[in-house]
Amino acid sequence: MFTQESFKVFDITGLDERMEAIREKIQPIFKELDERIKKELEKELNETLFIHLAQHRRRSVYPPANTWSALSNNKRGYKMTPHFQLGIWPEYVFMYLSMIDQPPKKEQMADLLLQNSLLLTQLPVDTVMNTDHTKDNYEYIAQANVKQALERLKNVKKGEFQVGRIITRDSELWQEPEQALEYMLATYRCLVPCYQLLQF
């Protein structure tokens, strides 16, 4: 499970040094948690999911400001379809259903979510959304303009949409790893109807 040491990885300067720490201290946690999440979601979805770890291969100078893993029904990659993400920024861990990096059919995905917006508005009160995976800002969905965010996903070439929950760095959940895991699993279960809607 993530600890305060996990968050301190982002204090390390230098691309190679931070990447080494990510591989040694964060990716093993991703693998362990994703195996548990994968097992749970495969039962819910009745399909096979594949674990992908962000490699940050395009980086040549600046170290990554965050890192993540993905669960996708595509063995070859994850960005071309809606997928489940587990990731970490310096201030929080996130559990998202993600549509990022201009996936094919993103306009149709946006339309489906707009037509079935109750699936989003009925999510738990602490659900958040993010519209740019390269930035750590988020909004609570109960207070956000979801329609505007989905219209941006549809109409803006680089439009993105991520929805789920976070666990902040100072959360007491980290003192109870099994409770933290159950919160993560519950988050992904809540996102299953949205995920299933986008399978076409």
C-alpha positions as CSV (number, residue, x, y, z in Angstrom):
1,M,0.0,0.0,0.0
2,F,1.1,3.6,-0.5
3,T,2.8,5.3,2.4
4,Q,4.3,8.7,3.0
5,E,7.5,7.4,1.4
6,S,5.5,6.9,-1.8
7,F,4.7,10.6,-2.0
8,K,8.3,11.6,-1.2
9,V,9.4,10.1,-4.5
10,F,8.3,13.4,-6.2
11,D,10.8,15.3,-4.1
12,I,13.6,13.6,-5.9
13,T,15.2,15.9,-8.6
14,G,16.5,14.5,-11.9
15,L,14.8,12.4,-14.5
16,D,16.8,9.2,-14.0
17,E,16.8,9.4,-10.2
18,R,13.1,9.9,-10.0
19,M,12.3,7.2,-12.6
20,E,14.5,4.8,-10.6
21,A,12.6,5.6,-7.5
22,I,9.2,5.2,-9.3
23,R,10.3,1.8,-10.6
24,E,11.5,0.7,-7.1
25,K,9.0,2.3,-4.8
26,I,5.8,2.9,-6.6
27,Q,5.4,0.5,-9.5
28,P,5.5,-2.6,-7.2
29,I,2.6,-1.1,-5.2
30,F,0.7,-0.5,-8.5
31,K,1.3,-4.2,-9.5
32,E,0.1,-5.5,-6.1
33,L,-3.0,-3.3,-5.9
34,D,-3.9,-3.7,-9.6
35,E,-3.9,-7.5,-9.2
36,R,-6.5,-7.1,-6.5
37,I,-8.5,-4.5,-8.4
38,K,-8.3,-6.6,-11.7
39,K,-9.7,-9.7,-10.0
40,E,-12.6,-7.7,-8.6
41,L,-13.4,-5.8,-11.8
42,E,-13.1,-8.9,-14.0
43,K,-15.9,-10.5,-11.9
44,E,-18.0,-7.4,-12.3
45,L,-17.4,-7.0,-16.0
46,N,-17.1,-10.6,-17.1
47,E,-14.1,-9.7,-19.3
48,T,-10.3,-9.9,-19.1
49,L,-8.4,-6.8,-18.1
50,F,-4.6,-6.2,-18.6
51,I,-2.3,-4.2,-16.4
52,H,-0.2,-1.4,-17.9
53,L,2.4,0.7,-16.2
54,A,3.1,4.2,-17.4
55,Q,6.7,4.2,-18.6
56,H,7.2,7.9,-19.3
57,R,9.5,7.0,-22.3
58,R,9.0,10.3,-24.1
59,R,10.7,12.2,-21.3
60,S,14.3,13.3,-21.9
61,V,14.8,16.1,-19.4
62,Y,12.1,16.8,-16.9
63,P,11.1,14.1,-14.3
64,P,7.4,13.1,-14.3
65,A,5.2,15.1,-12.0
66,N,3.0,12.1,-11.4
67,T,2.7,8.4,-12.4
68,W,0.0,5.9,-12.9
69,S,-1.0,2.4,-14.0
70,A,-4.0,1.4,-16.0
71,L,-6.4,-1.5,-16.3
72,S,-7.7,-2.0,-19.9
73,N,-9.4,-4.6,-21.9
74,N,-6.8,-4.1,-24.6
75,K,-3.6,-6.1,-24.2
76,R,-1.5,-3.8,-26.4
77,G,-2.3,-0.5,-24.7
78,Y,-4.8,1.6,-22.8
79,K,-5.1,5.1,-24.1
80,M,-7.2,4.2,-27.2
81,T,-10.2,3.1,-25.0
82,P,-11.9,4.1,-21.7
83,H,-9.8,2.5,-18.9
84,F,-9.4,2.4,-15.2
85,Q,-6.4,4.3,-13.7
86,L,-4.6,4.1,-10.4
87,G,-2.1,6.9,-10.0
88,I,-0.3,9.2,-7.7
89,W,0.5,12.9,-7.6
90,P,2.6,14.5,-4.8
91,E,-0.5,15.3,-2.9
92,Y,-3.0,12.5,-3.6
93,V,-3.6,9.0,-5.0
94,F,-6.4,8.8,-7.6
95,M,-8.7,6.1,-8.9
96,Y,-10.3,7.1,-12.2
97,L,-12.2,6.0,-15.2
98,S,-10.2,7.8,-17.9
99,M,-10.5,9.0,-21.4
100,I,-7.2,10.7,-22.3
101,D,-4.9,11.4,-25.2
102,Q,-7.6,11.7,-27.9
103,P,-9.0,8.2,-28.0
104,P,-10.9,7.2,-31.1
105,K,-14.7,7.7,-30.8
106,K,-14.3,10.2,-27.9
107,E,-17.1,12.3,-29.4
108,Q,-19.5,9.3,-29.2
109,M,-18.3,8.7,-25.7
110,A,-19.0,12.2,-24.7
111,D,-22.5,12.0,-26.3
112,L,-23.3,8.8,-24.4
113,L,-22.3,10.4,-21.1
114,L,-24.3,13.5,-21.8
115,Q,-27.3,11.4,-22.6
116,N,-26.9,9.3,-19.5
117,S,-25.6,12.1,-17.1
118,L,-27.5,10.5,-14.2
119,L,-24.8,7.8,-14.1
120,L,-22.4,10.6,-13.2
121,T,-24.6,12.7,-10.9
122,Q,-25.6,9.7,-8.9
123,L,-21.9,8.8,-8.1
124,P,-20.8,9.2,-4.4
125,V,-20.7,12.7,-3.1
126,D,-16.9,12.7,-2.9
127,T,-16.5,11.8,-6.6
128,V,-14.2,14.2,-8.5
129,M,-13.5,14.9,-12.1
130,N,-10.4,16.0,-14.0
131,T,-10.3,17.3,-17.5
132,D,-6.5,17.3,-18.1
133,H,-4.4,14.3,-17.1
134,T,-1.2,16.4,-17.1
135,K,-2.6,18.7,-14.3
136,D,-3.3,17.8,-10.7
137,N,-6.4,20.0,-10.3
138,Y,-9.8,18.4,-9.8
139,E,-13.4,19.4,-9.0
140,Y,-16.0,17.6,-6.9
141,I,-18.6,16.5,-9.4
142,A,-21.5,17.6,-7.3
143,Q,-20.2,21.2,-7.7
144,A,-18.8,21.0,-11.2
145,N,-20.2,21.8,-14.6
146,V,-20.2,18.3,-15.9
147,K,-22.1,19.2,-19.1
148,Q,-19.5,21.7,-20.0
149,A,-16.7,19.2,-19.3
150,L,-18.3,16.6,-21.5
151,E,-18.9,19.1,-24.3
152,R,-15.2,20.0,-24.1
153,L,-14.4,16.3,-24.4
154,K,-16.6,16.1,-27.5
155,N,-15.6,19.4,-29.2
156,V,-12.0,20.1,-28.3
157,K,-9.3,18.0,-29.9
158,K,-7.3,17.6,-26.7
159,G,-10.4,17.3,-24.6
160,E,-10.1,14.7,-21.8
161,F,-12.4,13.4,-19.0
162,Q,-11.5,11.5,-15.9
163,V,-13.9,10.7,-13.1
164,G,-13.4,8.8,-9.8
165,R,-12.2,9.5,-6.3
166,I,-8.9,10.5,-4.6
167,I,-7.2,9.8,-1.3
168,T,-5.2,12.8,-0.1
169,R,-1.6,12.5,1.2
170,D,-2.7,13.3,4.7
171,S,-5.7,11.0,4.8
172,E,-6.1,8.7,7.8
173,L,-6.9,5.9,5.4
174,W,-3.2,5.3,4.9
175,Q,-3.0,4.1,8.5
176,E,-5.5,1.3,7.7
177,P,-4.3,-0.3,4.4
178,E,-7.3,-2.7,4.1
179,Q,-9.7,0.2,4.5
180,A,-7.8,2.1,1.9
181,L,-8.0,-0.9,-0.5
182,E,-11.7,-1.3,0.1
183,Y,-12.2,2.4,-0.6
184,M,-10.4,1.9,-3.9
185,L,-12.4,-1.2,-4.8
186,A,-15.6,0.6,-4.0
187,T,-14.7,3.5,-6.2
188,Y,-14.0,1.3,-9.2
189,R,-17.3,-0.7,-8.6
190,C,-19.2,2.6,-8.7
191,L,-17.5,3.4,-12.1
192,V,-18.5,0.1,-13.7
193,P,-21.9,1.4,-15.2
194,C,-20.1,4.3,-16.8
195,Y,-17.4,2.0,-18.2
196,Q,-20.0,-0.4,-19.5
197,L,-21.9,2.4,-21.2
198,L,-18.8,3.3,-23.2
199,Q,-18.1,-0.2,-24.6
200,F,-19.3,-0.1,-28.2
